[in-house]
Amino acid sequence: MALHLYTVFVKADGGMGVGAFLIGLFLWSCAPYAIAAVLAWRRLTPWGLGAAAACLAGDVFMHYSVFVAPKGSTAAIGLLVMPFWNLVAIGPAGALLFWLAHRIFGRQRGAEAD
Protein backbone atom coordinates (compact mmCIF):
# COMPACT_ATOMS: atom_id res chain seq x y z
CA MET A 1 0.00 0.00 0.00
CA ALA A 2 2.91 2.33 0.70
CA LEU A 3 4.00 2.23 -2.94
CA HIS A 4 0.50 3.15 -4.11
CA LEU A 5 0.13 5.91 -1.51
CA TYR A 6 3.45 7.32 -2.69
CA THR A 7 2.30 7.14 -6.31
CA VAL A 8 -1.02 8.86 -5.61
CA PHE A 9 0.07 11.57 -3.18
CA VAL A 10 3.65 12.35 -4.24
CA LYS A 11 4.16 11.40 -7.88
CA ALA A 12 0.74 12.28 -9.32
CA ASP A 13 0.26 15.58 -11.11
CA GLY A 14 -2.93 17.54 -11.52
CA GLY A 15 -3.74 18.92 -8.10
CA MET A 16 -7.07 18.61 -6.38
CA GLY A 17 -9.01 18.49 -9.64
CA VAL A 18 -8.17 14.83 -10.05
CA GLY A 19 -8.75 13.87 -6.40
CA ALA A 20 -11.59 11.42 -7.05
CA PHE A 21 -9.62 9.79 -9.85
CA LEU A 22 -6.56 9.38 -7.61
CA ILE A 23 -8.64 7.84 -4.82
CA GLY A 24 -10.15 5.44 -7.35
CA LEU A 25 -6.68 4.63 -8.69
CA PHE A 26 -5.46 3.92 -5.16
CA LEU A 27 -8.41 1.63 -4.39
CA TRP A 28 -8.09 -0.15 -7.74
CA SER A 29 -4.35 -0.63 -7.19
CA CYS A 30 -4.92 -2.10 -3.72
CA ALA A 31 -7.59 -4.61 -4.84
CA PRO A 32 -5.11 -7.45 -5.53
CA TYR A 33 -3.61 -6.98 -2.07
CA ALA A 34 -7.04 -7.06 -0.46
CA ILE A 35 -7.69 -10.42 -2.10
CA ALA A 36 -4.29 -11.67 -0.92
CA ALA A 37 -5.12 -10.53 2.62
CA VAL A 38 -8.43 -12.41 2.51
CA LEU A 39 -6.61 -15.56 1.39
CA ALA A 40 -4.12 -15.22 4.23
CA TRP A 41 -6.91 -14.48 6.73
CA ARG A 42 -8.71 -17.65 5.65
CA ARG A 43 -5.66 -19.66 6.67
CA LEU A 44 -4.47 -19.99 3.07
CA THR A 45 -1.26 -18.16 3.94
CA PRO A 46 0.97 -19.63 1.18
CA TRP A 47 -1.57 -18.57 -1.44
CA GLY A 48 -2.00 -15.08 0.00
CA LEU A 49 1.69 -14.48 0.57
CA GLY A 50 2.59 -15.66 -2.91
CA ALA A 51 -0.08 -13.51 -4.54
CA ALA A 52 1.00 -10.42 -2.58
CA ALA A 53 4.69 -10.97 -3.34
CA ALA A 54 4.07 -11.42 -7.06
CA CYS A 55 1.78 -8.38 -7.21
CA LEU A 56 4.36 -6.29 -5.38
CA ALA A 57 7.04 -7.35 -7.87
CA GLY A 58 4.76 -6.39 -10.75
CA ASP A 59 3.87 -3.05 -9.17
CA VAL A 60 7.51 -2.18 -8.47
CA PHE A 61 8.35 -2.97 -12.09
CA MET A 62 5.46 -0.79 -13.30
CA HIS A 63 6.45 2.06 -10.99
CA TYR A 64 9.98 1.88 -12.37
CA SER A 65 8.78 1.77 -15.98
CA VAL A 66 6.45 4.75 -15.48
CA PHE A 67 8.42 7.10 -13.23
CA VAL A 68 12.10 6.15 -13.55
CA ALA A 69 12.58 4.90 -17.11
CA PRO A 70 9.46 5.57 -19.21
CA LYS A 71 9.67 4.30 -22.77
CA GLY A 72 6.95 6.53 -24.20
CA SER A 73 4.25 9.06 -23.57
CA THR A 74 1.68 6.36 -22.76
CA ALA A 75 3.72 4.66 -20.03
CA ALA A 76 1.39 5.99 -17.32
CA ILE A 77 -1.46 3.89 -18.70
CA GLY A 78 0.36 0.98 -17.11
CA LEU A 79 -0.73 2.29 -13.71
CA LEU A 80 -4.34 1.72 -14.74
CA VAL A 81 -3.78 -1.67 -16.36
CA MET A 82 -1.39 -3.25 -13.85
CA PRO A 83 -4.04 -3.97 -11.17
CA PHE A 84 -6.02 -5.91 -13.76
CA TRP A 85 -2.98 -8.03 -14.64
CA ASN A 86 -2.25 -8.48 -10.94
CA LEU A 87 -5.78 -9.80 -10.42
CA VAL A 88 -5.99 -12.16 -13.39
CA ALA A 89 -2.43 -13.34 -14.04
CA ILE A 90 0.42 -12.21 -11.81
CA GLY A 91 -1.27 -12.70 -8.43
CA PRO A 92 -2.68 -16.15 -9.23
CA ALA A 93 0.65 -17.27 -10.73
CA GLY A 94 2.54 -16.09 -7.66
CA ALA A 95 0.03 -17.78 -5.37
CA LEU A 96 0.35 -21.05 -7.24
CA LEU A 97 4.15 -20.95 -7.31
CA PHE A 98 4.38 -20.08 -3.62
CA TRP A 99 1.91 -22.83 -2.69
CA LEU A 100 3.88 -25.32 -4.77
CA ALA A 101 7.16 -24.30 -3.10
CA HIS A 102 5.46 -24.56 0.29
CA ARG A 103 4.31 -28.09 -0.51
CA ILE A 104 7.71 -29.22 -1.79
CA PHE A 105 9.76 -27.71 1.02
CA GLY A 106 7.16 -28.69 3.61
CA ARG A 107 7.46 -32.35 2.59
CA GLN A 108 11.25 -32.20 2.69
CA ARG A 109 11.20 -30.67 6.17
CA GLY A 110 8.75 -33.33 7.35
CA ALA A 111 10.94 -36.13 5.96
CA GLU A 112 14.03 -34.73 7.69
CA ALA A 113 12.23 -34.61 11.05
CA ASP A 114 11.49 -38.35 10.90
NORPEFEN-V245362 format. One record per residue. RES is the residue in one letter. PHI is phi as a letter, one per 20 degrees, with the letter a starting at -180 (NA if undefined). OMEGA is omega in radians with two decimals (999 if undefined). Layout:
# NORPEFEN-V245362
res->RES phi->PHI omega->OMEGA
res->RES phi->PHI omega->OMEGA
This chain:
# NORPEFEN-V245362
res->M phi->NA omega->-3.11
res->A phi->f omega->3.12
res->L phi->f omega->-3.12
res->H phi->f omega->3.04
res->L phi->f omega->3.10
res->Y phi->f omega->3.14
res->T phi->f omega->-3.06
res->V phi->f omega->-3.01
res->F phi->e omega->-3.09
res->V phi->d omega->-3.01
res->K phi->e omega->-3.06
res->A phi->f omega->3.06
res->D phi->d omega->3.03
res->G phi->p omega->3.07
res->G phi->m omega->-3.05
res->M phi->f omega->-3.13
res->G phi->f omega->-3.13
res->V phi->d omega->-3.08
res->G phi->g omega->-3.13
res->A phi->f omega->3.10
res->F phi->f omega->-3.12
res->L phi->f omega->3.07
res->I phi->f omega->3.08
res->G phi->f omega->3.10
res->L phi->f omega->3.12
res->F phi->f omega->-3.13
res->L phi->f omega->3.12
res->W phi->f omega->-3.13
res->S phi->f omega->-3.12
res->C phi->e omega->-3.10
res->A phi->g omega->3.12
res->P phi->f omega->3.14
res->Y phi->f omega->3.07
res->A phi->f omega->3.10
res->I phi->f omega->3.10
res->A phi->f omega->3.11
res->A phi->f omega->3.10
res->V phi->f omega->3.10
res->L phi->f omega->3.14
res->A phi->f omega->-3.14
res->W phi->f omega->3.13
res->R phi->e omega->3.10
res->R phi->m omega->3.04
res->L phi->d omega->-2.99
res->T phi->g omega->3.13
res->P phi->g omega->3.12
res->W phi->f omega->-3.09
res->G phi->f omega->-3.14
res->L phi->f omega->3.11
res->G phi->f omega->3.11
res->A phi->f omega->-3.13
res->A phi->f omega->-3.14
res->A phi->f omega->3.13
res->A phi->f omega->3.11
res->C phi->f omega->3.12
res->L phi->f omega->3.09
res->A phi->f omega->3.10
res->G phi->f omega->-3.14
res->D phi->f omega->3.09
res->V phi->f omega->3.08
res->F phi->f omega->-3.13
res->M phi->f omega->3.10
res->H phi->g omega->3.11
res->Y phi->f omega->-3.07
res->S phi->f omega->3.11
res->V phi->e omega->-2.99
res->F phi->d omega->-3.08
res->V phi->e omega->-3.07
res->A phi->c omega->3.13
res->P phi->f omega->-3.11
res->K phi->e omega->-3.14
res->G phi->a omega->-3.10
res->S phi->f omega->-3.12
res->T phi->d omega->-3.11
res->A phi->f omega->-3.09
res->A phi->f omega->3.09
res->I phi->f omega->3.09
res->G phi->g omega->3.10
res->L phi->f omega->3.11
res->L phi->e omega->-3.04
res->V phi->e omega->-3.04
res->M phi->g omega->3.10
res->P phi->g omega->3.08
res->F phi->f omega->-3.14
res->W phi->f omega->3.06
res->N phi->f omega->-3.12
res->L phi->f omega->-3.01
res->V phi->d omega->-3.07
res->A phi->c omega->-2.99
res->I phi->f omega->3.13
res->G phi->f omega->3.10
res->P phi->f omega->3.11
res->A phi->f omega->3.09
res->G phi->f omega->3.12
res->A phi->f omega->-3.14
res->L phi->f omega->3.13
res->L phi->f omega->-3.13
res->F phi->f omega->3.09
res->W phi->f omega->3.12
res->L phi->f omega->3.10
res->A phi->f omega->3.11
res->H phi->f omega->3.11
res->R phi->f omega->-3.11
res->I phi->f omega->-3.10
res->F phi->f omega->3.06
res->G phi->f omega->3.09
res->R phi->f omega->3.14
res->Q phi->f omega->3.13
res->R phi->f omega->3.10
res->G phi->f omega->3.13
res->A phi->f omega->3.13
res->E phi->f omega->-3.12
res->A phi->f omega->-3.13
res->D phi->f omega->999
